[in-house]
Amino acid sequence: MRLDLGEGQWADIATRLTFGQVAIIRLAAIESESQPLSHPDMQRAYVAAMVTGWRILDEHGAEIPFGSLDPVPAWAADAMFVQCVEVFRQYRADPKGASGGATSAASSPAASS
C-alpha cells in the first residue's frame, strides 16, 4: 500500500508479510522487552522490515535514497511507523489475509514542516 506523506512524498508499505519481515519485528520486540512500541529500535525495525520504497525529501528538497533511515525527517519516520504498526496488527489478527484485513489502504495526513 502507498502511504501518502504529502507534497508528492510517499512510502510503500508491505501488506502481505513474509516470515523474515515478521521475524525482524519480533526479534526487535524481544530485544526491547520493557516498552516495545516506544523503543527507538522498534521504529527502525518496523520501517526496515515493512517499507519497500519511498520518495521522501530532506529539508533542502533533495530526495533521500531509499533505505537511508538516518536522514529521514522525524515526521515521516513517525508516519511510516504508525502505518506499519497498524498493518502488522491486522496481519496478526489475520496472518493469511483471508478477511482482506491486512490489505486495506490508508493514508496519513500531510505533515507540515
Backbone as CSV, one residue per row, in Angstrom:
resi,resn,N_x,N_y,N_z,CA_x,CA_y,CA_z,C_x,C_y,C_z
1,MET,0.844,-1.168,0.000,0.000,0.000,0.000,0.884,1.224,0.000
2,ARG,0.389,2.271,-0.591,1.150,3.514,-0.638,0.610,4.485,0.409
3,LEU,1.483,4.913,1.292,1.150,5.885,2.328,1.491,7.268,1.792
4,ASP,0.496,8.133,1.696,0.701,9.494,1.220,1.273,10.335,2.355
5,LEU,2.462,10.890,2.123,3.109,11.727,3.123,2.966,13.212,2.804
6,GLY,2.229,13.531,1.766,2.000,14.918,1.386,3.111,15.489,0.517
7,GLU,2.776,16.536,-0.209,3.721,17.257,-1.061,4.488,16.334,-2.003
8,GLY,3.797,15.329,-2.568,4.420,14.413,-3.516,5.305,13.350,-2.881
9,GLN,5.302,13.279,-1.573,6.112,12.285,-0.875,5.229,11.094,-0.499
10,TRP,5.833,9.915,-0.463,5.077,8.707,-0.174,6.017,7.624,0.351
11,ALA,5.399,6.576,0.895,6.137,5.381,1.315,5.289,4.171,0.957
12,ASP,5.914,3.163,0.370,5.231,1.907,0.078,5.454,0.963,1.245
13,ILE,4.345,0.432,1.760,4.402,-0.446,2.927,3.830,-1.810,2.562
14,ALA,4.584,-2.850,2.886,4.145,-4.218,2.611,2.890,-4.523,3.417
15,THR,1.926,-5.142,2.779,0.708,-5.536,3.485,0.620,-7.054,3.633
16,ARG,1.358,-7.776,2.857,1.460,-9.228,2.999,2.886,-9.500,3.470
17,LEU,2.991,-9.911,4.711,4.297,-10.029,5.333,4.901,-11.415,5.163
18,THR,6.211,-11.427,4.976,6.942,-12.688,4.885,7.366,-13.121,6.282
19,PHE,7.793,-14.349,6.393,8.303,-14.853,7.664,9.482,-13.999,8.123
20,GLY,10.354,-13.616,7.202,11.518,-12.813,7.541,11.147,-11.443,8.090
21,GLN,10.152,-10.795,7.482,9.712,-9.488,7.976,9.159,-9.602,9.398
22,VAL,8.350,-10.608,9.621,7.770,-10.818,10.948,8.874,-11.130,11.959
23,ALA,9.849,-11.917,11.560,10.946,-12.282,12.453,11.754,-11.053,12.871
24,ILE,12.003,-10.132,11.943,12.751,-8.908,12.270,12.020,-8.113,13.337
25,ILE,10.713,-7.966,13.174,9.907,-7.192,14.122,9.856,-7.889,15.478
26,ARG,9.654,-9.184,15.471,9.575,-9.915,16.740,10.904,-9.928,17.472
27,LEU,12.006,-10.046,16.752,13.319,-10.018,17.385,13.564,-8.656,18.036
28,ALA,13.211,-7.583,17.344,13.367,-6.241,17.929,12.508,-6.097,19.180
29,ALA,11.310,-6.683,19.172,10.428,-6.609,20.344,11.044,-7.352,21.530
30,ILE,11.650,-8.491,21.266,12.289,-9.262,22.331,13.466,-8.484,22.900
31,GLU,14.230,-7.843,22.018,15.413,-7.093,22.456,15.055,-5.827,23.214
32,SER,13.852,-5.336,23.052,13.433,-4.117,23.761,12.201,-4.410,24.598
33,GLU,12.266,-5.493,25.369,11.142,-6.028,26.135,10.325,-5.020,26.930
34,SER,10.952,-4.094,27.597,10.227,-3.247,28.545,9.090,-2.455,27.909
35,GLN,9.340,-1.770,26.814,8.300,-0.978,26.141,8.505,-1.081,24.638
36,PRO,8.106,-2.182,24.026,8.447,-2.435,22.638,8.030,-1.346,21.645
37,LEU,6.845,-0.787,21.768,6.424,0.179,20.762,7.002,1.567,20.977
38,SER,7.544,1.838,22.149,8.121,3.155,22.368,9.644,3.143,22.232
39,HIS,10.232,1.996,22.123,11.677,1.877,21.992,12.101,2.341,20.598
40,PRO,13.147,3.200,20.491,13.539,3.716,19.179,13.913,2.628,18.176
41,ASP,14.487,1.523,18.647,14.854,0.453,17.721,13.629,-0.229,17.118
42,MET,12.496,-0.161,17.809,11.274,-0.748,17.250,10.845,0.020,16.011
43,GLN,10.922,1.331,16.049,10.555,2.126,14.873,11.438,1.739,13.689
44,ARG,12.737,1.643,13.926,13.663,1.264,12.853,13.352,-0.139,12.337
45,ALA,13.031,-1.064,13.241,12.750,-2.440,12.834,11.509,-2.500,11.947
46,TYR,10.435,-1.846,12.368,9.212,-1.847,11.568,9.456,-1.224,10.196
47,VAL,10.090,-0.066,10.170,10.313,0.626,8.902,11.236,-0.189,8.004
48,ALA,12.321,-0.711,8.557,13.261,-1.502,7.762,12.608,-2.774,7.218
49,ALA,11.763,-3.399,8.012,11.148,-4.661,7.612,9.990,-4.476,6.639
50,MET,9.230,-3.404,6.798,7.953,-3.310,6.077,7.888,-2.258,4.977
51,VAL,8.733,-1.248,5.024,8.703,-0.221,3.976,9.542,-0.721,2.806
52,THR,8.910,-0.780,1.638,9.555,-1.365,0.464,10.037,-0.321,-0.540
53,GLY,9.750,0.933,-0.282,10.204,2.014,-1.150,9.649,3.329,-0.645
54,TRP,10.252,4.434,-1.059,9.726,5.734,-0.663,10.224,6.828,-1.571
55,ARG,9.551,7.933,-1.492,10.018,9.209,-2.038,9.844,10.204,-0.903
56,ILE,10.956,10.506,-0.246,10.962,11.425,0.887,12.062,12.451,0.621
57,LEU,11.753,13.703,0.894,12.694,14.785,0.655,13.283,15.293,1.976
58,ASP,14.538,15.699,1.911,15.146,16.302,3.095,14.740,17.769,3.181
59,GLU,15.268,18.482,4.168,14.871,19.874,4.386,15.277,20.799,3.242
60,HIS,16.175,20.345,2.357,16.607,21.149,1.222,15.882,20.750,-0.061
61,GLY,14.972,19.798,0.039,14.218,19.347,-1.126,14.890,18.244,-1.923
62,ALA,16.014,17.730,-1.434,16.713,16.635,-2.108,16.087,15.306,-1.694
63,GLU,15.993,14.400,-2.653,15.414,13.087,-2.375,16.360,12.249,-1.511
64,ILE,15.823,11.648,-0.483,16.604,10.778,0.401,16.592,9.379,-0.200
65,PRO,17.760,8.786,-0.437,17.797,7.451,-1.032,17.060,6.437,-0.150
66,PHE,16.322,5.540,-0.812,15.597,4.513,-0.071,16.576,3.683,0.744
67,GLY,16.196,3.428,1.994,16.995,2.605,2.884,17.879,3.396,3.821
68,SER,18.081,4.674,3.541,18.891,5.525,4.413,17.993,6.110,5.487
69,LEU,17.827,5.398,6.590,16.872,5.816,7.620,17.319,7.036,8.423
70,ASP,18.605,7.204,8.628,19.067,8.298,9.477,18.657,9.685,8.996
71,PRO,18.724,9.990,7.682,18.342,11.345,7.269,16.836,11.567,7.112
72,VAL,16.021,10.546,7.322,14.574,10.693,7.156,14.035,11.613,8.249
73,PRO,13.264,12.643,7.864,12.693,13.535,8.885,11.832,12.754,9.882
74,ALA,11.838,13.214,11.129,11.113,12.509,12.189,9.634,12.359,11.874
75,TRP,9.002,13.381,11.299,7.567,13.290,11.000,7.281,12.179,9.996
76,ALA,8.183,11.983,9.021,7.984,10.931,8.013,8.222,9.558,8.638
77,ALA,9.272,9.439,9.451,9.550,8.169,10.128,8.389,7.796,11.038
78,ASP,7.851,8.781,11.751,6.714,8.522,12.643,5.490,8.065,11.865
79,ALA,5.198,8.719,10.748,4.027,8.350,9.934,4.176,6.937,9.383
80,MET,5.379,6.595,8.907,5.607,5.242,8.391,5.466,4.218,9.505
81,PHE,6.020,4.519,10.673,5.958,3.609,11.813,4.515,3.342,12.221
82,VAL,3.722,4.393,12.345,2.316,4.239,12.752,1.578,3.346,11.758
83,GLN,1.794,3.556,10.462,1.103,2.729,9.461,1.618,1.295,9.482
84,CYS,2.915,1.112,9.681,3.473,-0.242,9.766,2.880,-0.994,10.954
85,VAL,2.767,-0.330,12.093,2.181,-0.973,13.276,0.746,-1.388,12.981
86,GLU,-0.016,-0.538,12.328,-1.410,-0.869,12.001,-1.479,-2.078,11.065
87,VAL,-0.656,-2.091,10.045,-0.636,-3.227,9.118,-0.221,-4.496,9.854
88,PHE,0.777,-4.388,10.734,1.233,-5.558,11.485,0.133,-6.079,12.406
89,ARG,-0.595,-5.177,13.043,-1.715,-5.603,13.904,-2.771,-6.337,13.088
90,GLN,-3.068,-5.827,11.904,-4.031,-6.503,11.032,-3.498,-7.868,10.610
91,TYR,-2.212,-7.925,10.327,-1.586,-9.194,9.950,-1.702,-10.213,11.083
92,ARG,-1.424,-9.763,12.317,-1.503,-10.682,13.462,-2.917,-11.189,13.666
93,ALA,-3.906,-10.358,13.388,-5.299,-10.772,13.543,-5.707,-11.750,12.443
94,ASP,-5.057,-11.674,11.293,-5.429,-12.497,10.140,-4.179,-12.769,9.295
95,PRO,-3.268,-13.644,9.776,-1.975,-13.853,9.120,-2.042,-14.268,7.655
96,LYS,-3.077,-14.973,7.269,-3.169,-15.427,5.882,-3.937,-14.445,5.008
97,GLY,-4.447,-13.373,5.598,-5.151,-12.359,4.823,-6.496,-12.813,4.300
98,ALA,-7.060,-13.840,4.934,-8.323,-14.394,4.444,-9.452,-13.367,4.454
99,SER,-9.437,-12.471,5.437,-10.501,-11.483,5.503,-10.158,-10.226,4.725
100,GLY,-8.934,-10.164,4.194,-8.505,-8.982,3.465,-8.078,-7.857,4.373
101,GLY,-8.075,-8.076,5.683,-7.763,-7.024,6.642,-6.390,-6.414,6.464
102,ALA,-5.403,-7.210,6.113,-4.048,-6.699,6.017,-3.793,-6.002,4.700
103,THR,-4.766,-5.942,3.826,-4.526,-5.324,2.538,-5.261,-4.014,2.373
104,SER,-5.912,-3.531,3.408,-6.647,-2.275,3.272,-5.682,-1.113,3.187
105,ALA,-5.973,-0.158,2.343,-5.116,1.015,2.167,-5.517,2.104,3.125
106,ALA,-4.544,2.859,3.539,-4.793,4.003,4.398,-3.777,5.070,4.042
107,SER,-4.064,6.284,4.413,-3.089,7.333,4.171,-3.025,8.230,5.383
108,SER,-1.914,8.898,5.461,-1.657,9.780,6.586,-1.886,11.209,6.165
109,PRO,-2.391,12.037,7.062,-2.491,13.440,6.701,-1.109,14.008,6.457
110,ALA,-1.006,14.943,5.542,0.281,15.536,5.226,0.826,16.235,6.449
111,ALA,2.103,16.040,6.652,2.751,16.693,7.781,3.347,18.005,7.304
112,SER,3.279,18.998,8.125,3.875,20.269,7.752,5.188,20.437,8.482
113,SER,6.139,21.047,7.812,7.426,21.255,8.457,7.634,22.695,8.776
